Amino acid sequence: MPRPPPVTTILSSVCIPRLRARTSRALPGGSDVRRPCPCPIDVSTPTGPGRPTRQTPRPTPGGDTMNPRRRVLSGLAATGLAGLPAIGRAQSQDTLKIGLNVERTGVAASYGGHMLIAAQIALEELNAAGGVGGSKLEFVIEDNRSSPEQAVIATRNLEKAGVLSMLGPIQSSQCRTAFPAANRASLVAISPGSGAPGLTAQNRPWTFRNAAIDQFIIDELVATLRKRYPNAKNVVALLEAKDAYTTFLVKTVAPPPLEKNGFTIVNKDALIEIPAETTDYSVFVTRIKALNPDLVLLGIQFESAARLLREAQRQKLTVPMFAGLGYVTDSVADAAKDMEVWAGQPFDPNAADAATQAFVKTFKAHVEKELPGQYTTPTYIDAGAYETVRILADAFKAAGATPKSNPAEVRTKVRDYLAGLKSYQGLGNSLSINADGDAVKPTLLYRTGGGKWTKV
């Protein structure tokens, strides 16, 4: 079955159920699982293969990479207001547009669904306060399908749509291809989730990240593990080989600090590879136990880790485990129970400041309604998306942007604004952008216990 062309969704204050993350598992024959939306407008986005076979973008069957089908949405559908526009109507000409290059489907759909909710919360708050200079903000959403190849196509589509900036992608795997495309197009791109070192430095001056760098997280985490477990030595590493982020984490980021702190990856030459589509983890846990580890490095996605943790407890494997970014979720803590799993991120959902608590409360309410059964405590990705939408609004204001402004001129001013950002008050923290285009944020470490995460 040929892959359908990508869909661009234009969104101002849209009903969140439309942003619901879908399952990443394809059914036999290439079909997918669709979940009905209770809203009167169909915005279902066809899913495609979760992983590309090559990095070069190509036109999709039945369409041009630069001219996708577009679906336009506006109005407060979530509140039940009438007057929603029909599908296919031209996008609004009196709004300031932010492009979202996001993993709505595919292996990272859970991250994407949550990030969309966080970004939408910021959008609605800003628009309720009058927007920017009296002009409302609007999202133009491209599903990159958790695919590096599709992330390039999404970037090109957003540039053509005239967005003033692009939020996303989330994962480093997609940023590795989208960032060079954005740099070539002179389009500001800022990721709320990518943590692989060097990606923005390699794609100056148009790319930025409001996330955390894995090297900083892992360096501090490993040093803390050495103090916590002074007699530990042997580390067994797990890997999802087809994922660029986890491969880089396990093979490049983690080994130097582990060696520096006296740890040894005992299976360095025979890493335990766990495919993303795995459902039975018993054989992998058995292999881990056979290596008699003191610690386990989790180089797999957090959904896979939750399933592996349950099997580990069934087999009475209770050694401490640790990971990089993206693990501080309710599902991992619940699966870990009394096991110790260590991870880090630059956001504390329990921070006492009013802005953080208001965001956490609103985010939880939306997720419980729109993504039932998924994690409800925002991660650093969600916090970064919320912060970034607000930062971009400030940048538009500083640039004097209006709906009639030349997008290229506004993009240049936004780029310069971000490059000079210092001491911005985010959610429970203060952040600045360094010379490489990365946000400088505090490193926070967490460990599980009793089915919840606790800040160390």
N, C-alpha and C positions, 0 to 999 in steps of 0.2 A: 504493500500500500504506500503510495507516495506521501511524503511529509507535507502537510498543509502549510501555507505561508504563515509567517509570524503575525501576531495580532498586537496592534498598538491600542492601548486604552487611554482615552483622555479623561481625566478625573479632576473634579474640584472637591466637592464634599459628597463623596459617594458612599453608598451603603457598604459597610465593611464585609458583610457576608460574601460579596462578590470577590473579595480578596482571599477567600478561604484557600489554604494550601491543599493541594491534592496529593493523592498517593503517588509515590514515585515508581511503583512497580507496574510494568506493562503486563497486560494479559496476553495469553498466547495469540499469535497472529498479528501482534502489533497494536491491538486496540487498547484503550485506556479506560480508567474508571472515572466517570463523571459524577459529581455530587450536585443535586439540584439546589438552586438558589431560591429562597423564598421571595425574592424581589421580582418586580414585573419586567425587568430587563435582563435578557440573556447575555452574559458576558463570558461564557465559558471559553477558555483558551485551549485549543488542542495541544496535547502533550506530544513530545517527540522522543527519540532515543535519548537516554540519560547521558550518554557519553559519545563524543565525536571520534571519528577514526582519523581525522586529520585536522590541522589547525587553519588551513586556508579557507576563508569563507566562500560559499558558493550560492548562487541563486536558488531559492526554494522552488520546487515544482509548482507550476501554475502561477508563479508570481515573481516579481523582481525584488532583490534584496533591498532596494531603496524605495520601494513602493508597496508596503504591506497593506492589507486590509485594516481599516481603522474603525474602532467603535468609540463613540463619543458619549461621555456620561457627565451629567452635572445635576445640581439640585440636591437637597437634603433628603435623599430617599430613606435614610436610616430613621428619620423622624416621621416618615409616612406622608410627606408633603407631595402634592400633585404637581403636574406640570413638567414631568420628566421628558427630555427630548427623545426623539426616535433614534434607533440605531442608524449609524451611518451619517448623521448630521455633521457638518463641518465644525472643527474645533473653534472654541470661542476666540474672538479677536481682541477682547478687552481684558485679558488676564496675563499675568506673568508666569511663564511655564517652567517647571522643573521636570527634567526627565528622570525616570526611575528605570535603571537597568538592573532587573531583579530576578532572583531565582524563584519564580512563582511555581514552577513545576520541576520535575527531575529529582535528583538525589538530595538537593538542598532546599526542597520546597518548604520544610518546616521553618528554617531560618527566614526564607522569603516571606511566608505568610505573616510571621510575627513582625518582621521589619516593616512591612506595609502598614500594619496596624499602628506601629509607633510613629511612622512618618505621617500617617493620616491624622493622628491626634494633634501633632504640631501644626499641620495645615489648617485644621478646623479652628484651633485656638487663634492662630494668626488672622485668619479670615474673619472670625468673630470680632476681633479687635480692629477691623478696618483694613486688613491687608497691608500692603506697602504703598504709601502715598495715595491711598484710596483705591488702589487696584488689587483685586483678589488674586491669590495664588492658585495655580492649577497644576496637577500632575499629568504627565504623559508617560504611561507605563509600558515598558517593553519586557516581555518574559524572555529571559535568556536561557530558560530550560535547564539551568545548571550545566550548560555546555560552553566551553571556551570558544568554540566556533560560532555559536549563536550569540555570544556576548559581543562579538565584533559586529555582527549584523545589527544587533540592537543598538549599539553605539552609533552606527551610521544612520539608522532610522531616526534616532533622537536628534542627531545633528541636523538632518534634513527637516525635521519637524519644527526647528527653530527654537528649541529649548534654550534657556539662558545658562543652565548648568545641568550636570548629570549626577544623581545620587546612585552609587553602586558601581560595579557589582559588589556582592557581599564577600564571596570567597576568593582567595588568592588564585585559584585555578582559572577563574573567569577574568580576574584583573590582569593576569599575565598577557592576555590577548586584547582585552578591552582598553587597557591603559595606553598601549602604543597607538591604537586606533583613535582614541580621544586626543592624544598628543598631536597626531598628524592632522586632525580636523580642527585643532585649536578650540577644543571644547573642554571646559572645566569638568573634571570627573573627581568625585570624592567618595571613597569607599568607607562604610561604617563597620566593616568586619575583617578585611584582609590584614593578615599579620606577618606574612612572609617577608623577611628583611630584603631591602633593596629595590622593591618594585617601583616606588615613586621616584627614588633617586635615579633610576634608569629611564624615567619618562618625564623629565622636567621639560617645560615649566607648568604643564597644564593638569597634572594629576596630584591628588592629595589623599590622605587617609585620616579619618577621625576614629581610630581604633586603638590598637596596641601592637607593639612589635613582639613577635614570639620570642626572639632572642632574649629580650629583657625579662619576659615572663619566665622562660625556662631557666635562665641563669640564676635568678633569685629562688625559683622553686627548687632546683637541684641543691643549691647551697643550704636551703632550709631542711630538705630531706636528709642531708648529711648530718645536720645537728640533731634531727629527730631520731634517726636510726644510725647511731655511730658505728655499729658493727655490720651494717648492710654492705654488700659488695656486688652481688650478681643481679643483673637487670635483664629481663626478657622483654624484647621489643616486638610489638604487633604492628602490622602495616596493612593498609588498604592500598595495594600497589597502583591501582588506576587513578588514584586521587593525588593530584600534584601537591596539595598542601601537606597531607599526612606523609607523603614520601619525603618531602623536603624537611619536615619536622624530624622524622626518625633518622634519616641518613645524613643530614647536614647540620641542623640546629642543635639537636640534643647531644650528639657524641662529644663535642669539646668540653662542655661543662660537666658532663658525667665523668669523663676521664680526669679532668682537673680535680674533681672532688672524690676521686678514688673508687668510682664505680666502673664496672665492666659489663658491656652488653655481651652476654655469653653466646647469643645466637646472631652476632653481627653478620656472619657470612651465610646465615640461613634464617632470615627473618620469617616470622610466622605471618603469612599473608592471608587475610580474611576478606573475601569478596563482599562488596556492599550488599549483594542480594542474599547473603547467608541467612538462613532461618534456624538451623541446628548448629549450636556452638559447642556441643559436647566434645567433638574430636579436637577442637582447638584448645579448650580448657585442659583436656587430657595431655596435649603436647606441652602446654605451659607447665603443668605440674611436673612432668618428666624432667624438665630442666632445673627444677628446684630453685626458683628465683627468690630473692629477697624483696625485689620490687618488680612491677610490670609497667612498661611504657605503653600507653594506649595510643597508637597511631591510627585510630579508626574514628569514624563519625560518631557523634554522641548517641544517636539512636542505636547503632550497633553495640556501643559500649554498654548501654543499659541492658540489652539482651544478654551480652556476655557476662555481666555481673551477676545476673540471676542464675546462670548456669554455673558460674564459679562458686556461688554459695551452695548450690545443690551438690557440687563435688567437693565441698569443704576446702576450696582454695580461698584463703582469706588474707593473703599478703597484700600490703599497700600497693596501690596503683596510682599513676599520675599521667597527666595529659597537658596539652597546650591550651589554646584559646577555644571558646565555644562549648565548654563542658558544664559550666555552672548553670544547670537547668534542673527543674523540679524532677524530671524523669530520671536523671542519673542519680540524684540523691535518694529518690524513692527506691530505685533498684539496688543501690549500694547498702541500704539499711545501716548496719553497724560497721561495715567495712570502711576503711579509709581510702578515699579517692581524693587526690590532690589536683588542683588546677588553679588558674589565675585569670584575672581580667581587670580592666581599669574602671570598673563601675561597682558601686556598693548600693544594692537596692534597699538596704536598711539604713541608709544615710538619713540623718534626722532633719535635714533642711526641707522646708515646705515644698519647694519645687519638685524635688525627687519623690517625696511621698505622694504628692498629687498625681504625678505621672504614673507611679507604680499602681496606684489605686485605679486610675482610669484604664490603664493597660490591662490589668487583671480582669476588669469588668468586660472589656471588649473581647479578650481571648476566651473567657468562659462562655461567652455567647456565640462567638464566631468560629472558634477552633476548639470545640469541646474535647477534653481528654488530652490536650497538649499542655506544655508548660505555661504557667501563668505569671511567673516572676520574670520581668524583663532581663535580658542578658545585656552585655556590653554592646552587642550589635544593635539592639533595639534602642538603647540609650543613645548610642552614636547617631542613629538615624534621626531620632527626635531632635537632638542637638543640632545636627547638620542642617535640617530644614530651617531651623530658627537662625542659624548662622548665615545661611544663604539669603534669608529674608533681610537680615541686617546688611549683607553685601549689596543686595539690590537697592536698598534704600541709600546706601553710601554712593552707589553708582548713579543715582538719580534715574533709575530704570522706570520706564513706562511701557504700556503695551505697544506703543508705536516706535520704541527705541530700536536702533539697529542691533540685532542680536550679537554680531561680532564685536561691536564696541562694548556692549555690556559684559560679554564674556571676558574680555581683556581686563576690565575694571574689577570684575569678581575675582579673577585669577590673582590680581595684585592685592586685593583685599585679603584673600585667604593667605597669601604668602607672608603678609605682614601681621597676621592675627597673633595677638599676645594677651595672655591672662584673661581669656574669655571665661566667664562664669557658666560652667555647664551644670550637669546634674550631679551635685555633690562634689564637684571638683573644679579646678581651674586648668584650662588647657591653652597651649600655644602651639603654633605650627613652626617646625624647625626648617632648616635650609633644604632638607630632602623632601619636604612636603608632608611630613608625618606629624601627627599630633603628639605632643609630649604630655603624657598623663601619668598619674600615680600607678604603681604596680601593686595590685591587691591579690593576696593569696587566700585560697579557700580549701577546706577539706570537709568531707562528709562524715556524718556520725548521727545515728538515730534517725536516719531518713531525711536529713536536711543538711544544707551547706552552712558552715560557720567560717567567718573571716578569721584568719590566723593572726 
